[in-house]
Amino acid sequence: MRYIALVSGKGAVLFLIIVACAGLLRADEEKIATLRVGTEVYTNVTVSRVTATDIYFTHSRGMGNAKLKSLEPELQKKFHYDPAKAQASETVQTEAKALYTKSMKDAEAIEADAAGNGSAEVMAHSIAAKSYLGQPAPSLVAEKWLTPAPDTAGKFVLVTFWATWSKPCREAIPRLNEFGRKFKGRLVIMALTDDPEAEVRKMTEPKMEFPIAVDTKQRAVKALAVERVPHAILVDPKGVVRFEGHPGYLNTRNLETLMERYGE
């Protein structure tokens, strides 16, 4: 394997690890001849991901997902269904959705006009991760780029943690695309997910116009103790974190203000 520096300077160095092997499989990927969910029956099933609440899979007619609590007891046991953990996870998902809704309302409230010129300062908000604001960014690792590796030398880097199954994450993509176009040459946006490569490649809408990498072992997520997605950090050219939290709290004006304030 080889190492590529994403952010370097007088501060910390942020790395992404590229694993030479391709086609990485998750440990929970498994084939099942028949899967019954209520009255629905799926055949030729390949399980690609299992969370505390859901099972995600492909089948003879396409893609699907189901709640673990809806599966037959034998399959619940097979996929380690825990009602208490499932309830806790659903609570976190509900909170994440509420946070996204609030961030969107807050962002709209501070927009000065339809062109997106909002407040010059980021609105204070809580984060669901360990805080590194004003500190060197930790080393972040992932297995593989799914796009060409970006050139980050002398640039700001906005790293966003996301998931294909998260509606708030998908809804944040158009705004991130806008940032990439607006600040081309000054800002690099990149997305890290612990979803399997196959799931990421299947998601074609909305289109992501920035580099993407997979981190199926969640090493980057654990480094920042990210509890829910989307979560983003803005790292300046010296490797110091200048923004952290939900990307919905960023707009073109406050992002430009941060880059003017902390640029070299």
N, C-alpha and C positions, 0 to 999 in steps of 0.2 A: 504494500500500500504506500501511497505518497501523501504528503501534506501540502496544502495550499493555504497561504495566508489570506484571510479575507479582509482583516483590518489590522494595520500595523502602524507603529509610530512610537512616540515617546512613552505612551501608556501601554496597556496590555495588548497582547496579540491574540486575535480571534482566529481560530483555525477551523477548517472543514476537512474531515478525513475522507478521502476517496478510496473506496474498496475496489480492488481490481476485478473481483468476480462480479458477474451480472446475474440477474434473475434470482435475487435473494428471496427465500420463502420464509414466511412467518411460521413460528412453531405451531400456531393454531390452525394452519391451513390443512383441510382434511376433506376427503371425498365421502359422500353419503349417497347411496342409491336412491332413497326416498325420504323426503322430509315432510311431515304433516304438521301444519299450523292451523288449528281449528278445523274448518271444513276445506281448507286449501291444501292440495298435495303437490309437492314439487319433486321432480325427478332429475337424475344426473346432477346432483348438487355438489358444489365445491365450496366449502366454508373458507372465506378469506380473512375474516376478522371476528373476534368475539370480545365484547365488552362486558361490563358488569350487568348491563341491561338488555343488550341486543346481540343478535347473530347476523352477520352480513355474508351473503353468498351469491354465487351465480348458479343458474339452473338451466334446464333445457329451453326455457322461453326467454331468458334474459337475466336480469339482476334482481335481487330482493333482499329484504331484511325482515326480521321478526323479533318480537320480545321473547326473551328467555322464559318469562313466566307463562307464555302461551304454548311452550313446547311440552311434549310428553315427559313424564317424570324421568324416564330412562335417559333422554337427551339432556334434560336439565342437570342431571347428575354428571353426565359425560362432559358438559361444558361448565361445570363448577358453579351452577347458579346458586347465589346466596341472596335471599330476599332482603336482608338488612343492607347488604352492600348495594343492591340494585336500587333500593329506596334512597340511599345516600347519594348515589350517582345521579338519579333523576332530580334530586333536590339541587345538586350542583348545576345540572343542565338548565333547570328552570331559572336559577339565579343568573346564569350566563346570558340567557335570553333577555331577562329583565335588564341586566347591565347594558346589553347591546342597545335595547330600545331606549334606555335613558341616555346613552352616549349619543345616539342619533338625534334625539330631541335637543340635547345640550348643544350639539354641533349646529343644528338648524337655528337655535336661538342666538348664536353668536355670529352667524353668517351676515355680513353687511349687505350683500347683494347676490344676485343669481350667478355672478361670475365666480363665487367661492371665496371672496375676500373676507374672511372672518376675523376673529380676535387675533391680536398679535401675540397673545400668551395662551398657553395650554391651560384649560380649565382643570382645577384640582379634582382628582378622583381617586378612588381606591383601586388597588391592583390585586390580582390573585396570583402573586408570584413573589419571590424574594426580591427586595429592592437593591438595585445597583446604581441608582441615580447619582450622578456626579462621581462615580467610581469607575475604575477600569472594568471593561466587560470581561466576563469569565470566558474560558475556552469552550467553544461549542463544537460538537462533533456530529457527523452524520455519515451514512455509508456511501451515498452515491448522488451525484448530480443527475438530474433528469433533463437538464438543459446545459448549454455551454457554460462553463465557469466564468463568472464576471471578473472584470478588472476593477479592483477596489482601491488601488493605490491613490492616496490623496483625496479620497472621497468619503462622504458620509454613507453609512450603511444602515438601512432600515430592515431589521430582521423580524419577520412575522411568523408566529407559530400558529398553525391552522390545522384543520381536518376536513376531509371531503364530506363527512356526514354532518358537519356543523353549518346550519343555515346562516348564523351571524358571520361565520368566516367567509362563506360564499358571497354574502351581501357586501362585505368589505372590499372585495376584489376590484370592482370598478374604480373606487376611490384610490386604491393603491396604483392601479394602472395610470390614473390621472397624474399622480405624483411622479411616476416614472417618466412620463412624457414632459411634464412641466419642468422637472429639474434634471433632465438628461445631461450627463457629463459631470454633474455635481453630486448626484445621489444614486446609490445602488440599492434596489429593493430585492430582497430574496426571501423565499418562503421555505420553512422547515416543517415537515409533517412526520408523524410516526405511522402514518398509513402505509400499507404495502405499495410498492411501485405500480403494480397492476391497477389498483384502485385509483391512484392519482392519474394515470394515463387515460383511464376511462372517463374522467371528468373533463369534458370539453367546454362546458358552459357553466359560469362565465369564463371566458378565456383569460388566462393569466399571462400578462405581457412582461414578466420578470422571471429571473432564475428560480428554479425549484430544486430542492434536495430532499431526500428521504432520510429519516432517522428512526428506524423501526425499533431500535433498542432504547429509545427515549433518553439518550445520554444528554442531549441538549436541553430537553425538558427538565430533566433532573438537576442540571447545573443551575438553572434559574428557578427551580421549584415551581414551575408553572402548574397551576391547579385547574385552569380552564382556558379555553381558546375562544376567540382569537386573543393573542397577546403579542405585543411588539416592543422592540427596543430600538432606539436610534443611537448609533455609535458614531462619534466624530472621528476625523482623520487621525487623531492621536490615540484612539482606542477607548475613549471615555463615554459612558452612557449619558445621553442628554435628554432622552425621553423614554418612558416605560409605561406600559398599560395598554388599554384598548385602543386600536388604531382609529376608532371612530372619533377620538378626541383630537385628532390631527386634522388640520385643514391647510390649504396652500399657504395662507398667510403666516400662521404660527410655525409651520414647518420651515418656511423661508427665514423667519426671524431666528429660529434656533440655529440654522446653518450660517447666517450672517454673524451671529453672536459667538459661535464656537468654531468657526472655520479658521483655517491657517492663514 
